[in-house]
Amino acid sequence: MSVTRDQPQNLFGRLWRGYLHLHWRLMALAFVFMTIEGSTLAVLSWMLQPLFDRVFVGGDTGAIWWVGGIIFSLFVIRAVTLIINRSLLTRISLSVSTAMQTDLLRHILTLDQRFFQENPPGAVIERVQGDTIAVQGIWSTLITGAGRDVVALASLFGVAIFIDPWWTLAALVGAPLLILPTIVVQRYIRRKMRASRTQASARATRLDEVMHGIRAIRLNRMEAEQTGRYAAIVGRIRDYEIKMAATGATIPAMIDIVTGLGFVGVLALGGAEVTRGERTVGEFMAFFTALSLAFQPLRRLGMLAGSWQIAAASLERIYQVFDTRPTVHSGQRHDSPPDTGLRLDDVWMSYDGQPVLRGLSFTAEAGKTTALVGPSGAGKSTVFNLVTRMVDPDRGQITLGGVPVRDFDLGVLRDQFSTVSQEPALFDETLRENILMGRPDAGPDAVGSAVRAAHVAEFTDHLPLGLDSPAGPRGSNLSGGQRQRIAIARAVLRDASILLLDEATSALDTASERLVQQALDDLAQGRTTLVIAHRLSTIRKADNIVVITNGQVAEQGNHEQLMARGGTYARLVALQFGEE
């Protein structure tokens, strides 16, 4: 996957076109309330002039009430607008974040198998969840703080300029000193944030592997080693976060220094004019208050510059996934194939430059069982990925019913297949819901027939909740044989015309294998069936056995024919049964 380095303005442009423009009305309304909230500080500083000149210096006690009433009203207005503004902007922020998460997952589900081979599950989860949440948190701060602080800063400096532009110029005498450090700091923070998010992906991947391999870790006494590896990753994240925090504080710190210089300049210039009677105490206090109130918005805006770089680093990672395009594209044919015969013709396939299939050619006749046999790594599972178009071959052609599989709509093509693998994919839902994944609209009678055909009732009848019992994460509440039977029930309910069996009984004990094999034999009746099997005893009755070595067909025929030849298949049978 190529890595892009979008500029901040490009990232914001994509964010606006993709999500923010949908909420422009709410954003406009929020901007109105932001403007009101930010302007209250300027009016507050302006009201100090009559407070000092007419009340404290002039002794007009009647002015206390109307000046005090205006100041109190300003605080009420500020409180109300704060609640409304924060509610609106939080709604926008969360809406953008949740939409981005959903769209990102939807896009990831369109990507082909190569993407998931290059990106481990933990890294993908971190993109969908961690990066979008990071953007949400910082984006919420940006949109709830930046607009308000910009308005407050502009209005406060407007008051300052109106009172005396020369005093304002003196207050800003050190501002140019901030330009270069700000640019350097922003680039540094963004670089460190990229590294931190990369390590966050590694952390998620490590946790995913630890949780799924907890049994092996305990049996091999690897607790200390795995904890050490995890500690190293989170330690690097900690170091990056510390560096970003220290560097991010540089700009507010420099703003403090520059502001301090400005205060000294204003005191030197304005204080002399007040003592000479050229300016009133009220004017100086109004100006000084406006400058003091501008100090906090200025510091927050300085910190937001670094915060945007943090958001930009996560946005980069999100849009890298959005910019990844599937190499497997849906065809235009939406009708079902004429028949279910499969044909591979001179198919070549490689992963990362390593050839897996080298001109593989064979036919799986419609309505018959074809077994694929060969050593591990020979390319048997790759055949399943190719016929279902999880990946496309480098060259060669695969046809279904005489029609190239590339011509079919992906949904139509995959509707033709039911799959039962060595490790069936069960989800942390009820057994019934796992079975219904084969056909969500199936009625109770169809589910009952599938349950009986797969011998599922033999163990669910003894469960307190029956089919409504939870399967557990990845089916952890079930034994291996029980998981297989749930997967077979799903395949029976799906009732697809082609059955793919990927070593479906290789990990089972004898009793479970007998039940599962019986269910599979029943399921295969009348269907085009492709079987990958290491236990050669399970494929003796196959109509055609294709022996694959080094990505090519070494020989093919039924069991008796291959045994009579005394070739690779016969040697595999002799080796396996000799060991047994």
C-alpha positions in Angstrom: 0.0 0.0 0.0 1.4 3.3 -1.0 1.8 6.0 1.6 0.7 9.5 0.8 1.7 12.7 2.6 -1.2 15.1 2.1 -0.7 18.7 3.1 -3.0 19.9 6.0 -5.1 22.0 3.6 -5.6 19.0 1.3 -6.7 16.9 4.3 -9.1 19.5 5.5 -10.4 19.8 2.0 -11.1 16.1 1.8 -12.7 16.2 5.2 -14.9 19.0 4.2 -16.0 17.4 0.9 -16.5 14.0 2.4 -18.2 14.9 5.7 -18.3 18.4 7.0 -20.3 19.9 4.1 -23.2 17.7 5.2 -23.5 19.6 8.4 -22.9 23.1 7.1 -26.2 24.5 8.4 -25.4 23.3 11.9 -21.9 24.7 11.6 -23.3 28.1 10.4 -25.6 28.2 13.4 -22.8 27.2 15.7 -20.6 29.9 14.2 -23.3 32.5 15.1 -23.2 31.4 18.7 -19.4 31.2 18.7 -19.3 34.8 17.5 -21.6 35.9 20.2 -19.7 34.0 22.9 -16.3 35.2 21.7 -17.5 38.9 21.4 -18.7 39.0 25.0 -15.1 39.3 26.2 -14.5 42.4 24.0 -17.7 44.1 25.3 -16.6 43.2 28.8 -13.3 44.9 28.4 -15.0 47.9 26.7 -17.3 48.3 29.7 -14.4 48.8 32.0 -13.8 52.3 30.6 -17.1 53.8 32.0 -16.7 51.7 35.1 -13.4 53.4 36.0 -14.0 56.8 34.4 -17.6 57.4 35.5 -17.8 55.3 38.7 -14.4 55.0 40.4 -12.9 58.3 39.2 -16.1 60.4 38.4 -18.0 59.2 41.4 -21.3 58.6 39.5 -22.9 56.0 41.8 -26.0 55.8 39.5 -23.8 54.3 36.7 -23.0 51.3 39.0 -26.3 49.7 38.2 -26.5 50.0 34.5 -22.7 49.1 34.1 -23.1 46.2 36.5 -26.3 45.1 34.7 -24.6 45.0 31.4 -21.6 43.1 32.8 -24.0 40.5 34.4 -25.9 40.2 31.2 -22.7 39.5 29.3 -21.9 36.6 31.6 -25.4 35.2 31.2 -25.2 35.5 27.4 -21.8 33.8 27.5 -23.1 30.9 29.6 -26.1 30.3 27.3 -24.2 30.5 24.1 -21.5 28.2 25.5 -24.1 25.5 26.2 -25.7 25.8 22.7 -22.5 26.1 20.9 -20.8 23.1 22.6 -23.9 20.9 22.0 -24.0 21.8 18.3 -20.3 21.3 17.7 -20.1 18.1 19.7 -23.0 16.7 17.6 -21.1 17.6 14.4 -17.9 16.1 15.7 -19.5 12.8 16.8 -21.5 12.6 13.6 -18.4 13.0 11.4 -16.4 10.5 13.5 -19.1 7.8 13.4 -19.8 8.3 9.7 -16.0 8.0 9.1 -15.8 4.8 11.1 -18.7 3.3 9.2 -17.4 4.4 5.8 -13.9 3.1 6.6 -15.2 -0.3 7.5 -17.5 -0.4 4.5 -14.5 0.4 2.3 -12.2 -2.1 4.0 -14.8 -4.9 3.3 -14.5 -4.2 -0.4 -10.7 -4.7 -0.4 -9.3 -8.0 -1.6 -7.3 -10.6 0.3 -3.9 -8.9 -0.4 -4.8 -6.0 1.8 -5.5 -8.3 4.8 -2.3 -10.2 4.1 -0.3 -7.0 4.3 -2.2 -5.5 7.2 -2.7 -7.6 10.4 -6.1 -7.4 12.1 -4.8 -5.2 15.0 -3.5 -2.6 12.6 -6.8 -2.5 10.7 -8.7 -2.2 13.9 -6.5 0.7 15.0 -7.2 2.5 11.7 -11.0 2.1 12.0 -11.2 2.8 15.7 -8.0 4.4 17.1 -7.3 6.9 14.3 -10.9 8.0 14.0 -11.3 8.4 17.7 -8.0 10.4 17.8 -9.4 12.6 15.0 -12.7 12.9 16.9 -11.1 14.0 20.1 -8.8 16.6 18.6 -11.4 17.7 16.0 -13.9 18.3 18.8 -11.3 20.6 20.5 -10.6 22.4 17.3 -14.1 23.1 16.3 -15.3 24.0 19.8 -12.3 26.1 20.6 -10.7 27.6 17.5 -13.7 29.5 16.2 -14.6 30.9 19.6 -11.0 31.9 20.3 -10.5 33.5 16.9 -13.6 35.6 17.3 -12.6 36.5 20.8 -9.1 37.5 19.8 -10.3 39.5 16.8 -12.9 41.4 18.8 -10.5 42.0 21.7 -7.8 43.4 19.4 -10.5 45.4 17.7 -11.2 47.1 21.1 -7.5 47.6 21.7 -7.0 49.2 18.3 -10.0 51.4 18.7 -8.6 52.7 22.0 -5.1 53.2 20.7 -3.5 51.6 17.7 0.0 52.6 18.9 -0.5 50.8 22.2 -1.7 47.7 20.2 1.4 47.9 18.0 3.6 48.0 21.1 1.8 44.9 22.5 2.5 43.0 19.3 6.2 44.0 18.9 7.4 40.4 19.6 4.9 38.5 17.5 7.2 38.0 14.4 9.4 35.9 16.7 6.8 33.2 16.8 6.6 32.5 13.0 9.6 30.2 12.4 9.4 28.3 15.7 5.7 27.6 15.0 6.5 26.0 11.6 9.3 23.9 13.0 7.3 22.7 16.0 4.2 21.7 13.8 6.4 19.6 11.5 8.1 17.9 14.4 4.8 17.1 16.1 3.3 15.7 13.0 6.3 13.5 12.4 6.3 12.1 15.9 2.5 11.6 15.7 2.9 9.5 12.6 5.4 7.3 14.5 3.1 7.1 17.5 0.1 6.0 15.5 2.3 3.3 13.8 3.3 2.0 17.2 -0.4 2.1 18.2 -1.1 -0.2 15.3 1.7 -2.5 16.5 0.2 -2.4 20.0 -3.2 -3.4 18.8 -1.7 -6.2 16.7 0.3 -7.5 19.7 -2.8 -7.5 21.9 -4.8 -9.3 19.2 -2.1 -12.0 18.9 -1.8 -12.4 22.7 -5.5 -12.8 23.3 -5.9 -15.3 20.5 -2.8 -17.2 21.5 -3.3 -17.2 25.2 -3.4 -21.0 25.5 -0.1 -21.4 23.6 1.5 -18.6 25.7 0.6 -20.3 28.9 1.6 -23.8 27.8 5.0 -22.5 26.6 5.5 -20.2 29.6 5.8 -17.2 27.3 4.1 -14.7 29.7 7.2 -12.8 30.5 8.4 -12.6 26.9 5.0 -11.4 25.6 4.7 -8.9 28.4 8.2 -7.6 27.5 7.3 -7.2 23.9 4.2 -5.3 24.8 6.1 -3.1 27.3 8.6 -2.2 24.6 5.8 -1.0 22.2 3.9 1.0 24.8 7.3 2.4 26.0 7.9 3.8 22.6 4.4 5.3 22.4 5.1 6.9 25.8 8.3 8.4 24.6 6.7 9.8 21.5 3.8 11.3 23.6 6.2 12.9 26.0 8.2 14.5 23.2 5.0 15.8 21.5 3.7 17.2 24.8 7.0 18.9 25.6 7.3 20.3 22.0 3.7 21.3 21.9 4.1 23.4 25.0 6.9 25.4 23.3 4.5 27.7 21.3 2.3 28.6 24.3 5.5 29.2 26.3 6.9 31.5 23.7 3.5 33.3 23.5 3.9 33.9 27.2 7.3 35.5 26.7 6.1 37.6 23.7 3.0 38.7 25.7 5.2 39.7 28.6 7.3 41.9 26.2 4.0 43.4 25.0 2.8 44.3 28.5 6.1 46.0 29.2 5.8 48.0 26.0 2.2 49.1 26.8 3.1 50.0 30.3 6.0 52.1 29.1 4.0 53.9 26.4 0.6 54.1 27.9 1.6 54.6 31.5 3.4 57.8 30.6 0.5 59.1 28.7 -1.9 58.5 31.6 0.4 60.2 34.1 0.6 63.2 31.8 -3.2 63.3 31.6 -3.3 62.6 27.9 -5.3 59.4 28.5 -7.8 58.4 31.2 -7.5 55.6 33.7 -10.6 54.0 32.2 -9.1 53.9 28.7 -5.9 52.3 30.0 -7.8 49.7 32.1 -10.1 48.9 29.2 -7.1 48.4 26.9 -5.1 46.5 29.5 -8.1 44.2 30.2 -8.6 43.5 26.5 -4.9 42.6 26.2 -5.1 40.4 29.3 -8.3 38.6 28.1 -6.6 38.1 24.7 -3.8 36.2 26.4 -5.7 33.0 27.0 -7.3 32.6 23.5 -3.9 33.3 22.1 -2.3 30.6 24.1 -5.1 28.1 23.3 -4.7 28.9 19.6 -1.0 28.3 19.9 -1.7 24.8 21.3 -4.3 24.1 18.7 -1.7 24.5 16.0 0.0 21.4 17.4 -3.3 19.6 17.9 -4.2 20.0 14.3 -0.9 18.3 13.4 -1.9 15.4 15.6 -5.2 15.2 13.8 -3.6 15.5 10.5 -1.3 12.5 11.2 -4.4 10.3 12.0 -6.3 11.7 9.0 -3.3 10.7 6.8 -3.5 7.2 8.0 -7.3 7.1 7.5 -7.1 8.4 3.9 -4.3 6.0 3.1 -6.9 3.3 3.6 -9.6 5.1 1.6 -7.1 5.6 -1.2 -6.4 1.9 -1.3 -8.4 0.4 -4.2 -9.4 -3.2 -4.6 -7.7 -5.1 -7.4 -10.7 -7.4 -7.7 -13.5 -5.6 -9.5 -17.1 -6.8 -9.8 -18.3 -8.0 -13.3 -21.5 -7.0 -15.0 -23.2 -10.3 -15.3 -26.0 -10.7 -12.8 -27.6 -13.9 -14.0 -26.7 -17.3 -12.5 -24.2 -19.5 -14.4 -25.5 -22.1 -16.9 -24.2 -24.9 -14.7 -21.8 -25.4 -11.8 -18.8 -26.9 -13.5 -15.5 -25.2 -12.6 -12.5 -25.0 -14.9 -9.0 -23.7 -14.2 -7.0 -23.2 -17.4 -3.2 -22.4 -17.1 -3.6 -20.4 -13.9 -0.6 -18.7 -12.5 -0.5 -17.1 -9.1 2.2 -15.6 -6.8 2.3 -13.8 -3.5 5.0 -11.2 -2.9 6.9 -12.4 -6.0 6.8 -16.0 -4.8 5.0 -18.3 -7.3 2.3 -20.5 -5.7 0.5 -21.8 -8.8 2.4 -22.5 -12.0 0.1 -23.1 -14.9 -2.5 -25.1 -12.9 -5.3 -26.7 -15.1 -8.1 -29.0 -14.0 -11.9 -29.4 -14.2 -14.4 -29.9 -11.4 -17.4 -31.4 -13.1 -20.9 -30.2 -12.2 -22.6 -32.3 -9.5 -19.4 -34.3 -8.7 -16.8 -34.3 -6.0 -13.3 -33.2 -6.8 -10.6 -33.6 -4.2 -7.4 -31.5 -4.1 -4.4 -33.4 -2.5 -0.8 -32.4 -2.0 1.7 -31.2 0.5 1.3 -28.0 2.5 2.1 -24.9 0.4 1.2 -26.6 -2.9 -1.5 -24.1 -3.6 -4.7 -25.9 -2.7 -6.2 -23.2 -0.5 -5.2 -20.6 -3.2 -7.6 -22.4 -5.6 -10.5 -21.7 -3.2 -9.5 -18.0 -3.0 -9.3 -17.9 -6.8 -12.6 -19.5 -7.7 -14.5 -17.2 -5.2 -12.4 -14.2 -6.4 -10.9 -13.3 -3.1 -7.9 -12.8 -5.3 -7.4 -12.8 -9.1 -4.7 -14.9 -10.8 -1.7 -13.3 -12.4 -2.7 -14.9 -15.6 -4.8 -17.8 -16.9 -8.6 -18.2 -16.8 -11.1 -19.6 -14.3 -14.6 -20.3 -15.6 -17.9 -21.3 -13.9 -20.4 -23.0 -16.3 -18.1 -22.0 -19.1 -18.3 -18.3 -18.2 -15.2 -16.5 -16.9 -15.7 -15.8 -13.2 -14.4 -12.2 -13.8 -17.6 -11.5 -15.8 -20.0 -12.2 -12.8 -21.1 -9.7 -10.3 -19.2 -10.5 -7.1 -22.4 -11.0 -5.1 -23.8 -13.3 -7.7 -20.6 -15.3 -8.0 -20.2 -15.8 -4.2 -23.8 -16.7 -3.8 -22.9 -19.9 -5.7 -20.6 -21.1 -2.9 -20.9 -22.6 0.6 -17.7 -23.1 2.5 -16.8 -25.2 5.5 -13.2 -24.8 6.6 -10.9 -26.3 9.2 -11.4 -23.3 11.5 -15.0 -22.1 10.8 -15.7 -18.4 11.4 -18.1 -18.2 14.3 -19.1 -14.9 15.9 -19.8 -13.9 19.5 -23.6 -14.3 19.0 -26.1 -17.0 19.5 -25.8 -20.4 17.7 -29.0 -19.5 15.9 -27.6 -16.2 14.6 -24.4 -17.9 13.5 -26.4 -20.4 11.5 -28.7 -17.7 10.0 -25.6 -16.0 8.6 -26.0 -18.5 5.7 -29.5 -17.1 4.9 -30.8 -14.4 7.3 -34.3 -14.5 5.9 -34.7 -18.3 6.6 -37.8 -19.4 8.5 -37.9 -21.7 11.6 -38.6 -24.8 9.5 -35.6 -24.2 7.3 -33.4 -23.7 10.3 -34.7 -26.8 11.9 -34.0 -28.9 8.8 -30.4 -27.5 8.7 -29.9 -28.3 12.3 -31.0 -31.8 11.9 -28.9 -32.3 8.7 -25.8 -31.1 10.5 -26.4 -33.1 13.6 -26.4 -29.9 15.7 -29.4 -30.9 17.7 -27.4 -33.7 19.3 -25.6 -31.2 21.5 -27.9 -28.2 21.5 -30.8 -30.2 23.0 -28.6 -30.5 26.1 -27.9 -26.8 26.4 -30.3 -24.7 28.7 -30.9 -22.1 26.0 -30.6 -24.5 23.0 -29.9 -22.7 19.8 -30.1 -19.4 21.6 -27.0 -20.3 23.6 -24.0 -17.9 23.0 -21.2 -19.2 20.8 -18.6 -17.1 22.6 -15.8 -15.2 21.0 -14.8 -17.2 17.8 -17.0 -20.0 19.0 -15.0 -20.5 22.2 -18.0 -22.0 24.1 -18.0 -24.9 21.7 -15.8 -27.9 21.0 -14.1 -28.3 17.6 -16.7 -30.8 16.4 -19.5 -28.6 17.6 -18.1 -25.5 15.8 -17.8 -27.6 12.6 -21.4 -28.7 12.8 -22.7 -25.2 13.3 -20.7 -24.2 10.2 -22.2 -27.1 8.3 -25.7 -26.1 9.4 -24.9 -22.6 8.0 -23.8 -24.2 4.7 -26.9 -26.4 4.6 -29.2 -23.4 5.2 -27.3 -21.4 2.6 -28.1 -24.1 0.0 -25.6 -23.0 -2.5 -24.9 -25.1 -5.6 -21.1 -25.4 -5.0 -19.5 -26.7 -1.8 -16.0 -25.9 -0.8 -14.5 -28.0 2.0 -11.1 -26.9 3.3 -9.8 -29.7 5.5 -13.1 -29.6 7.4 -12.3 -32.7 9.6 -8.5 -32.6 9.9 -8.5 -31.3 13.5 -11.3 -33.5 14.9 -11.3 -36.6 17.1 -12.6 -39.8 15.7 -16.1 -39.6 17.1 -16.5 -35.9 16.0 -15.0 -36.7 12.6 -17.5 -39.5 12.0 -20.5 -37.2 12.7 -19.1 -34.2 10.7 -18.1 -36.4 7.8 -21.5 -37.9 7.6 -23.1 -34.4 7.6 -20.6 -33.3 4.9 -21.4 -36.4 2.7 -25.1 -35.6 3.0 -24.5 -31.9 2.2 -22.4 -32.8 -0.9 -25.1 -34.9 -2.5 -26.1 -33.4 -5.9 -23.6 -30.5 -5.5 -20.4 -29.6 -7.2 -17.9 -30.2 -4.4 -14.3 -29.2 -4.1 -12.5 -30.8 -1.2 -9.1 -30.1 0.3 -8.1 -33.0 2.5 -5.0 -34.2 4.3 -6.8 -37.3 5.7 -6.9 -39.3 2.4 -9.3 -41.8 3.9 -12.0 -39.1 3.6 -11.7 -38.7 -0.2 -11.7 -42.3 -1.4 -15.1 -41.9 -2.9 -14.3 -38.7 -4.7 -15.1 -38.7 -8.4 -11.8 -37.1 -9.2 -8.7 -36.6 -7.2 -6.3 -33.9 -8.3 -2.7 -34.2 -6.9 -1.0 -30.8 -6.8 2.7 -30.4 -6.3 4.7 -27.1 -6.7 1.6 -25.4 -8.0 1.0 -27.9 -10.9 -1.2 -30.9 -11.4 1.0 -34.0 -10.9 -1.7 -36.5 -11.6 -5.4 -36.9 -11.4 -8.1 -39.7 -11.4 -10.2 -41.6 -9.0 -8.7 -43.5 -6.0 -8.4 -46.8 -7.8 -6.8 -45.3 -10.9 -4.2 -43.3 -8.9 -3.3 -46.3 -6.7 -2.8 -48.4 -9.8 -0.4 -45.9 -11.3 1.8 -46.1 -8.2 2.6 -42.4 -8.5 2.6 -39.4 -6.0 -0.9 -40.2 -4.7 0.0 -43.8 -4.0 3.1 -42.8 -2.2 1.1 -40.3 -0.1 -1.4 -43.0 0.8 1.3 -45.5 1.7 3.1 -42.9 3.8 0.0 -41.9 5.7 -1.4 -45.3 6.4 2.1 -46.6 7.1 2.4 -44.0 9.8 -1.0 -44.9 11.1 
